[in-house]
Amino acid sequence: ALNVFAEEHATFEGLQNMRIEKNMQFQAKRQAWMTQIAMPALEKVTLFADDSLSLLGALAAPLVEVTYKAGEVITVVGDNSDSMLVVLAGTVMAISKKDNSCLGQLNAGAVIGEATGLGISDWSFATVCAATDVRILAIPQEALAKASDMDSKGSTRKLLQRIKESRKEQVELGLPMSALPIYADKNDAGVQAIALQADRCQLKKDAHFNPWPEDHPAGPHFWCLVKGRAVLEIDVGGGRSPVQVMPIFPGYMLIETLAADYGIRVRALSSVEGYRVRLFDFRAVTETVRSAQAWLPRFEMFEGDTRKQLIHRAEAAMGVASSLEVHHNDEDIHRYRQRRNAAVVRAHQKAAVRFSVPEHLQDHLFKSGLNAAAHEPEATLAAVKPATSPGRCFPSSPLRSTLGCRSTGSLVVGHRAKPCDCKPACAGPRLRP
C-alpha cells in the first residue's frame, strides 16, 4: 500500500512530522511559561512561600493564564467562585456597586479570593475589574487539592488544613475587629467577612514585625494587636540600640503605611498574636455589607486618633534618631575636643607649678597631668587645680588672671587690683605680662 500510494504516504508523513515539531515547540513554550512566569508568581503567594519547587511545578502544570482588557469585569460580588486569582501583570481595582467608584487597587503579585481558593467560602467578596490590561492566573480548588496530595511528606496538606481551621476560629471570634475598641459585634456579618480574609501573625518574644509600605502589590494594610505586649521602635543602625516610639497593648491598631514611612517596626515583649487586614478587602466588605455601617463611624474615629498619636510619637522618635546618626565630622570634633582638654589641663598644671607647688614636686605633677589628660581630663583638672585658702589671693582660674603678688607669686582675680593679706614685705599687686 505504501508503494501504491507513495505520494499520499509522503504527504501524511510530512503532516505528522510538522505536528510533532509544533507539539515540541508548544511544550517548550509551556515549560518556559511555567518556570519563568507561573512558578515565580506562586512563590510570592504567602500560602506557597515555603513549598518546594516540585510542588509548585505540580500546582502550575494544569493552570492557564487569562487576559482581561482595561475596563472588563473579573469578578462580581456575591457570585459563586471556586478559584483564587493571582495578578501576573497589570492593575485591578475593586469598584463600588453604588456609584462604580474605586475602593482600592492591587498590582502584580497580589491575590484575589484567597478564601474561595482554600474552600472556606464559595462566593466573591468584591466586584473587581481591570484598571489596565491585566493577566490573571486562576488557581481552582481542585488543582490545589491535587497538588497537596502529591506532597509525600504531607506538609502542604497540613499547612492548608491549619490555615482553614485558623480562619474558621477567626470568624467565630470576629477577630480582629471585635478586639478593637469600636464595640463591633463578633456575630456581625461584616466583622466575620473581614475575619475570613485577615492573616494571623504570631510572634515570639523579641521577634519583629515589619509593616508593608503603600507600594506593596497588595496595597495598604493595617495590623491589630490582639494578645501580648509589644513596642514600636525605629532601628537607627550602626550597632546602636533602637529608638523606642511607644509601647502598645491589645486593642491597638497599627497603620502599616504610616509606620513604614517612618521606618517603624514592632518588637514583641512577650508572645504576640496579631492580625493583618488588607485595606482593599476592608473597604469592599464595608461597602457591600449593610450591617457594617453600625460600627464603621467608630472605626474611622479610632483610626484618626491612632494616626495622630503615631505621627506625634514618630516625629519625636525621629528627632532622637537623627541626633544619634553618625556625622561625617564626628571624628574631627572628637579629636579637637581631646586636644582642647589636654591643652587646658597643661595650662592649669603650668600655672599651678609656677605659683603654688614646691620645686621638688613640679616635674612629677607636670608629667602625671599630661598622662592623665588623654583619659580623664575632667578628673585631671580637679586634681591639679589648687584650692584657695584664707589669707591667700589665689584665683579660681589662673588663666583669667592678669595681676600677681610680688611676695608669694599668687595671682589676683580680675583686672582690678585687690588688697593682699600676705606678708608685709609685699608691696601690693603688680602687673604681669
C-alpha positions as CSV (number, residue, x, y, z in Angstrom):
1,A,0.0,0.0,0.0
2,L,2.9,2.3,0.7
3,N,4.3,1.7,-2.7
4,V,1.0,2.1,-4.4
5,F,0.2,5.3,-2.6
6,A,3.7,6.7,-2.3
7,E,2.7,10.3,-2.8
8,E,-0.1,10.2,-0.2
9,H,2.3,8.5,2.2
10,A,4.9,11.3,1.8
11,T,2.1,13.9,2.4
12,F,0.9,12.2,5.6
13,E,4.4,11.7,6.9
14,G,5.1,15.4,6.3
15,L,2.0,16.3,8.2
16,Q,3.0,14.1,11.1
17,N,6.4,15.5,11.4
18,M,5.0,19.0,11.3
19,R,2.6,18.2,14.2
20,I,5.4,16.6,16.2
21,E,7.5,19.7,15.7
22,K,4.6,22.0,16.7
23,N,3.9,19.9,19.8
24,M,7.6,20.1,20.8
25,Q,7.5,23.9,20.4
26,F,4.3,24.1,22.4
27,Q,5.8,22.0,25.2
28,A,9.0,24.1,25.2
29,K,6.9,27.3,25.4
30,R,4.7,25.8,28.2
31,Q,7.8,24.7,30.2
32,A,9.3,28.2,29.8
33,W,6.0,29.8,30.9
34,M,5.8,27.6,34.0
35,T,9.4,28.2,35.1
36,Q,9.7,31.9,34.2
37,I,6.1,33.2,35.0
38,A,3.8,30.8,36.8
39,M,6.2,29.3,39.4
40,P,7.8,32.7,40.4
41,A,4.3,34.2,40.8
42,L,3.2,31.3,43.0
43,E,6.4,31.7,45.2
44,K,5.3,35.2,46.1
45,V,1.9,34.0,47.4
46,T,2.1,33.7,51.2
47,L,0.4,30.3,51.1
48,F,3.1,28.7,48.9
49,A,6.1,30.6,50.1
50,D,7.6,27.6,52.0
51,D,6.7,25.0,49.4
52,S,9.2,23.1,47.3
53,L,9.8,23.7,43.6
54,S,8.4,20.3,42.7
55,L,5.2,21.1,44.5
56,L,4.9,24.5,42.8
57,G,5.6,22.8,39.4
58,A,2.8,20.3,40.1
59,L,0.5,23.1,41.0
60,A,1.4,25.2,38.0
61,A,1.1,22.3,35.5
62,P,-2.7,22.5,34.9
63,L,-3.1,26.2,35.3
64,V,-3.8,28.6,32.5
65,E,-3.4,32.4,32.1
66,V,-6.3,34.6,31.3
67,T,-6.1,38.1,29.8
68,Y,-8.6,41.0,30.5
69,K,-8.7,44.3,28.7
70,A,-8.9,47.5,30.7
71,G,-12.5,48.0,32.0
72,E,-13.5,44.4,31.8
73,V,-15.1,42.8,34.9
74,I,-13.2,40.0,36.5
75,T,-15.4,39.1,39.5
76,V,-18.8,40.3,40.7
77,V,-19.6,40.5,44.4
78,G,-21.9,37.7,45.5
79,D,-21.3,35.4,42.5
80,N,-20.2,31.8,43.0
81,S,-16.4,31.3,42.8
82,D,-14.1,28.3,43.4
83,S,-10.7,29.8,42.5
84,M,-8.2,32.2,43.8
85,L,-6.7,34.7,41.3
86,V,-3.1,35.8,41.1
87,V,-2.3,39.0,39.3
88,L,0.6,38.3,36.9
89,A,0.7,41.8,35.3
90,G,-1.3,45.0,35.3
91,T,-3.5,46.6,37.9
92,V,-7.0,45.6,39.1
93,M,-9.4,47.6,41.2
94,A,-12.4,47.0,43.4
95,I,-15.4,49.2,42.5
96,S,-18.4,50.3,44.4
97,K,-21.8,48.8,43.4
98,K,-23.4,52.1,44.2
99,D,-21.5,54.6,42.0
100,N,-18.7,52.5,40.4
101,S,-16.1,54.5,42.4
102,C,-12.7,52.9,43.1
103,L,-12.4,51.2,46.5
104,G,-8.8,50.1,46.2
105,Q,-6.2,48.7,43.7
106,L,-4.0,45.7,43.5
107,N,-0.9,45.2,41.4
108,A,1.1,42.3,40.0
109,G,1.8,39.7,42.7
110,A,-1.4,40.3,44.7
111,V,-4.0,37.6,45.3
112,I,-7.8,37.9,44.9
113,G,-10.2,35.5,46.6
114,E,-7.8,33.5,48.8
115,A,-10.7,32.2,51.0
116,T,-12.5,30.8,47.9
117,G,-9.4,29.1,46.7
118,L,-9.0,27.4,50.1
119,G,-12.6,26.2,50.0
120,I,-13.6,28.2,53.0
121,S,-16.0,30.4,51.0
122,D,-17.8,29.9,47.7
123,W,-18.7,33.5,46.7
124,S,-16.8,36.6,45.7
125,F,-16.4,39.4,48.2
126,A,-15.9,42.3,45.8
127,T,-16.6,43.4,42.3
128,V,-13.2,43.6,40.6
129,C,-12.4,44.9,37.2
130,A,-9.3,45.6,35.2
131,A,-7.8,49.1,35.6
132,T,-5.3,48.3,32.9
133,D,-4.7,45.3,30.6
134,V,-4.1,42.5,33.1
135,R,-3.0,38.9,33.0
136,I,-4.6,36.6,35.7
137,L,-3.6,33.2,36.9
138,A,-6.6,31.2,38.2
139,I,-6.0,28.5,40.8
140,P,-9.0,26.3,41.2
141,Q,-9.7,24.4,44.5
142,E,-9.3,21.1,42.6
143,A,-5.8,21.9,41.3
144,L,-4.7,23.0,44.8
145,A,-6.1,19.8,46.3
146,K,-4.3,17.6,43.8
147,A,-1.0,19.4,44.2
148,S,-1.2,19.0,48.0
149,D,-1.9,15.3,47.6
150,M,1.3,14.9,45.6
151,D,3.4,16.1,48.6
152,S,4.7,12.8,50.0
153,K,5.6,14.5,53.4
154,G,2.1,15.9,53.7
155,S,3.4,19.2,54.9
156,T,1.4,21.2,52.4
157,R,-1.8,19.5,53.3
158,K,-1.2,20.1,57.0
159,L,-0.5,23.8,56.3
160,L,-3.6,24.3,54.3
161,Q,-5.7,22.5,56.9
162,R,-4.2,24.6,59.7
163,I,-5.0,27.8,57.8
164,K,-8.6,26.7,57.3
165,E,-9.0,25.9,61.0
166,S,-7.4,29.3,61.9
167,R,-9.8,31.2,59.6
168,K,-12.8,29.4,60.9
169,E,-11.7,30.3,64.5
170,Q,-11.2,33.9,63.5
171,V,-14.7,34.0,62.1
172,E,-16.2,32.5,65.3
173,L,-14.5,35.1,67.5
174,G,-14.8,38.0,65.0
175,L,-11.1,38.8,65.1
176,P,-9.5,41.2,64.7
177,M,-12.4,43.8,64.6
178,S,-14.0,42.6,67.8
179,A,-10.7,43.2,69.6
180,L,-10.7,46.9,68.7
181,P,-12.4,49.5,71.0
182,I,-15.1,50.2,68.4
183,Y,-17.9,48.0,70.0
184,A,-18.2,45.7,66.9
185,D,-20.3,42.6,67.5
186,K,-18.4,39.4,66.7
187,N,-21.6,38.0,65.1
188,D,-21.9,40.9,62.7
189,A,-21.7,39.8,59.0
190,G,-19.2,42.5,58.1
191,V,-16.9,41.6,61.1
192,Q,-17.0,37.9,60.1
193,A,-16.3,38.7,56.4
194,I,-13.2,40.7,57.4
195,A,-12.1,37.9,59.8
196,L,-12.3,35.4,57.0
197,Q,-9.7,37.3,54.9
198,A,-7.4,38.5,57.7
199,D,-3.9,37.0,58.1
200,R,-2.9,35.8,61.6
201,C,0.6,36.9,62.7
202,Q,2.1,35.2,65.7
203,L,5.4,36.5,67.1
204,K,7.7,35.1,69.8
205,K,9.4,37.3,72.4
206,D,11.9,39.7,70.8
207,A,10.7,38.8,67.3
208,H,10.0,41.7,64.8
209,F,7.1,42.5,62.6
210,N,7.8,44.8,59.7
211,P,5.0,46.9,58.2
212,W,4.4,46.9,54.5
213,P,4.7,50.2,52.6
214,E,1.9,51.7,50.4
215,D,3.5,50.5,47.2
216,H,3.2,46.8,48.2
217,P,1.5,44.8,45.5
218,A,-1.5,44.1,47.8
219,G,-1.8,47.8,48.7
220,P,-2.2,49.4,52.1
221,H,-2.7,47.3,55.3
222,F,-3.4,47.8,59.0
223,W,-2.3,45.5,61.8
224,C,-4.2,44.8,65.0
225,L,-2.7,43.6,68.3
226,V,-5.0,41.0,70.0
227,K,-2.8,39.3,72.6
228,G,0.5,40.1,74.3
229,R,2.7,43.2,74.7
230,A,4.9,44.9,72.2
231,V,6.8,48.1,71.5
232,L,7.1,50.2,68.4
233,E,10.7,51.2,67.6
234,I,13.0,52.7,65.0
235,D,16.2,50.9,64.0
236,V,18.9,53.5,63.7
237,G,21.6,51.0,62.6
238,G,25.3,51.3,63.2
239,G,25.1,48.7,66.1
240,R,23.2,51.2,68.3
241,S,20.1,50.4,70.3
242,P,16.8,51.1,68.5
243,V,14.8,54.2,69.5
244,Q,11.6,53.4,71.2
245,V,8.5,55.1,69.8
246,M,5.8,53.8,72.2
247,P,4.6,50.6,73.9
248,I,1.4,49.0,72.6
249,F,-1.1,46.7,74.1
250,P,-4.1,44.6,73.0
251,G,-6.6,46.6,71.1
252,Y,-4.0,48.8,69.3
253,M,-4.2,49.3,65.6
254,L,-1.0,50.0,63.6
255,I,-1.4,51.8,60.2
256,E,1.3,50.0,58.3
257,T,1.7,52.5,55.6
258,L,2.3,55.3,58.1
259,A,4.6,53.1,60.2
260,A,6.7,52.1,57.1
261,D,7.1,55.8,56.1
262,Y,8.8,56.4,59.5
263,G,10.8,53.2,59.5
264,I,8.9,51.8,62.5
265,R,8.7,48.2,63.3
266,V,7.1,46.1,66.0
267,R,9.1,44.2,68.6
268,A,7.3,41.6,70.8
269,L,7.9,41.9,74.5
270,S,6.0,38.6,75.0
271,S,4.3,36.1,72.9
272,V,2.1,38.2,70.5
273,E,-0.9,37.4,68.4
274,G,-1.9,40.0,65.7
275,Y,-3.9,40.2,62.5
276,R,-3.1,41.9,59.2
277,V,-6.0,43.3,57.3
278,R,-5.8,44.4,53.7
279,L,-7.5,47.8,53.1
280,F,-8.7,46.5,49.7
281,D,-10.8,43.8,51.5
282,F,-11.9,46.0,54.3
283,R,-13.3,48.7,52.0
284,A,-15.0,46.1,49.8
285,V,-16.7,44.5,52.8
286,T,-17.8,47.7,54.5
287,E,-19.2,48.9,51.1
288,T,-21.3,45.7,50.4
289,V,-22.3,44.6,53.9
290,R,-25.0,46.8,55.3
291,S,-24.6,45.9,58.9
292,A,-21.0,47.2,58.9
293,Q,-22.4,50.8,58.8
294,A,-23.3,50.4,62.5
295,W,-19.6,50.4,63.7
296,L,-17.8,52.0,60.7
297,P,-18.0,55.6,62.0
298,R,-16.5,54.5,65.3
299,F,-13.7,52.7,63.4
300,E,-13.0,55.9,61.4
301,M,-12.8,58.0,64.6
302,F,-10.5,55.4,66.2
303,E,-8.3,55.3,63.1
304,G,-8.0,59.1,63.0
305,D,-6.9,59.2,66.7
306,T,-4.5,56.4,66.2
307,R,-2.9,58.1,63.2
308,K,-2.5,61.4,65.1
309,Q,-0.9,59.7,68.0
310,L,1.5,57.7,65.8
311,I,2.6,60.8,63.9
312,H,3.2,62.7,67.2
313,R,5.3,59.9,68.7
314,A,7.1,59.1,65.5
315,E,8.2,62.7,65.0
316,A,9.6,62.8,68.5
317,A,11.4,59.5,68.0
318,M,12.8,60.6,64.6
319,G,14.3,63.6,66.3
320,V,16.1,61.4,68.8
321,A,17.2,59.0,66.0
322,S,18.6,61.9,63.9
323,S,20.6,63.1,66.9
324,L,22.2,59.6,67.1
325,E,23.2,59.5,63.5
326,V,26.9,59.5,62.6
327,H,28.1,62.8,61.2
328,H,31.0,63.0,58.8
329,N,32.8,65.5,61.1
330,D,32.3,63.5,64.3
331,E,35.8,62.1,64.3
332,D,37.4,65.5,63.8
333,I,35.2,67.0,66.5
334,H,36.2,64.3,69.0
335,R,39.9,64.8,68.2
336,Y,39.6,68.6,68.6
337,R,37.9,68.0,72.0
338,Q,40.7,65.8,73.2
339,R,43.4,68.3,72.1
340,R,41.5,71.1,73.8
341,N,41.0,69.2,77.0
342,A,44.7,68.3,77.1
343,A,45.7,71.9,76.4
344,V,43.5,73.2,79.2
345,V,45.0,70.6,81.6
346,R,48.5,71.5,80.7
347,A,47.8,75.2,81.2
348,H,46.4,74.6,84.6
349,Q,49.4,72.4,85.5
350,K,51.8,75.1,84.4
351,A,50.0,77.8,86.4
352,A,49.8,75.6,89.5
353,V,53.5,74.7,89.2
354,R,54.6,78.3,88.6
355,F,52.7,79.8,91.5
356,S,51.9,77.2,94.2
357,V,53.7,73.9,94.0
358,P,57.2,73.4,95.6
359,E,60.0,72.9,93.2
360,H,60.7,69.2,94.2
361,L,57.1,68.3,93.1
362,Q,56.9,70.3,89.9
363,D,58.2,67.7,87.5
364,H,56.1,64.9,88.9
365,L,52.9,66.9,88.8
366,F,53.6,68.1,85.2
367,K,54.2,64.6,83.9
368,S,51.3,63.0,85.7
369,G,48.9,65.7,84.3
370,L,50.0,65.1,80.8
371,N,49.5,61.3,81.1
372,A,46.0,61.6,82.6
373,A,44.7,64.3,80.2
374,A,44.0,61.8,77.4
375,H,41.9,59.5,79.6
376,E,40.3,61.6,82.3
377,P,40.6,65.3,81.5
378,E,37.9,66.3,84.0
379,A,39.5,64.3,86.8
380,T,42.9,65.7,86.0
381,L,41.6,69.2,86.1
382,A,40.2,68.6,89.6
383,A,43.5,67.1,90.7
384,V,45.8,69.8,89.6
385,K,43.5,72.8,90.4
386,P,44.9,74.4,93.6
387,A,42.4,75.1,96.4
388,T,42.0,78.5,97.8
389,S,42.8,79.2,101.4
390,P,42.0,82.1,103.8
391,G,44.5,84.9,103.6
392,R,45.6,84.0,100.1
393,C,44.5,85.7,96.9
394,F,44.6,82.6,94.7
395,P,42.3,82.8,91.7
396,S,39.5,80.3,90.7
397,S,41.0,80.2,87.2
398,P,44.7,81.2,86.8
399,L,44.3,81.6,83.0
400,R,41.9,84.6,83.5
401,S,44.2,86.5,85.9
402,T,46.5,89.3,85.0
403,L,47.8,90.6,88.3
404,G,50.2,88.9,90.7
405,C,51.5,89.3,94.3
406,R,55.2,90.3,94.5
407,S,55.8,88.3,97.7
408,T,54.1,84.9,97.1
409,G,53.7,85.0,93.4
410,S,49.9,84.3,93.8
411,L,47.7,85.8,91.2
412,V,44.8,88.2,91.8
413,V,41.5,87.6,90.0
414,G,40.1,90.1,87.5
415,H,41.5,93.2,86.1
416,R,41.3,95.3,89.3
417,A,44.0,95.1,92.0
418,K,42.7,93.9,95.4
419,P,44.3,94.3,98.8
420,C,46.7,91.4,99.6
421,D,46.7,89.7,103.1
422,C,50.1,88.1,102.7
423,K,53.4,89.2,104.4
424,P,54.2,92.9,105.0
425,A,57.1,92.6,102.6
426,C,54.6,92.5,99.8
427,A,54.2,96.0,98.3
428,G,50.9,95.2,96.7
429,P,49.9,93.8,93.4
430,R,52.0,94.2,90.3
431,L,51.1,93.8,86.6
432,R,52.3,90.6,85.0
433,P,52.9,90.2,81.2
